[in-house]
């Protein structure tokens, strides 16, 4: 029983690592986009105007 759990968890762990890697790749792409930069600039502009 213990060995089967280890085998299942290893397969799940590999899947989770690959999904995490893909999510990180997509996030980095989003952070480098012009749309993201515009949103950040807009956000901070509205925050400084309220101060």
Residue, then its C-alpha position, 0 to 999 in steps of 0.5 A: x500500500x505504501x509503495x503504491x501511494x509513492x508511485x501515485x504521488x510521484x506521477x502527480x508531483x511530475x504533473x504539478x511541476x510541469x503545470x507550474x512551469x507552464x503557469x510561470x512561463x505564461x505569467x512572465x509573458x503577461x508581466x512583460x506585455x505593454x498591456x500590463x505596463x499600462x495597467x500598472x502605470x494607471x494604477x499607480x497614477x490613480x493612487x498618487x492622485x488620491x494622496 
